[in-house]
Amino acid sequence: MTKKNAEEKLLEKIHQKLSDINTNMLKVFWIVAFFAFLYFGLMLYLLNN
């Protein structure tokens, strides 16, 4: 049972780390998407003037 508990704890730590990475990647995605939206908005504005 001890080995199984140790494996479960290790898997839980790995899951937590992957969840943190996922959260950070989503934040990066939304920041990049925001600036891409601003960039394309500016390009459309400049093309129409």
C-alpha positions in Angstrom: 0.0 0.0 0.0 2.8 2.4 0.7 4.1 2.2 -2.9 0.6 2.9 -4.2 0.2 5.9 -1.9 3.6 7.2 -3.0 2.6 6.8 -6.7 -0.7 8.6 -6.1 1.1 11.5 -4.4 3.6 11.7 -7.3 0.7 11.7 -9.8 -1.1 14.4 -7.8 2.1 16.6 -7.9 2.4 16.0 -11.6 -1.3 16.9 -12.2 -0.9 20.1 -10.1 2.2 21.1 -12.1 0.4 20.5 -15.4 -2.6 22.5 -14.2 -0.3 25.4 -13.4 1.3 25.2 -16.8 -2.2 25.0 -18.4 -3.3 28.1 -16.5 -0.1 30.0 -17.5 -0.5 29.0 -21.2 -4.1 30.2 -21.2 -3.0 33.6 -19.8 -0.3 33.9 -22.5 -2.9 32.9 -25.2 -5.3 35.6 -24.1 -2.6 38.3 -23.9 -1.3 37.4 -27.4 -4.9 37.3 -28.7 -5.6 40.8 -27.3 -2.5 42.3 -28.9 -3.3 40.6 -32.2 -6.8 42.1 -32.1 -5.3 45.5 -31.5 -2.8 45.1 -34.3 -5.3 44.0 -36.9 -7.7 46.7 -35.7 -5.0 49.3 -36.2 -4.1 47.8 -39.7 -7.8 48.0 -40.8 -8.0 51.6 -39.4 -4.9 52.6 -41.3 -5.9 51.0 -44.5 -9.3 52.8 -44.5 -7.7 56.2 -44.1 
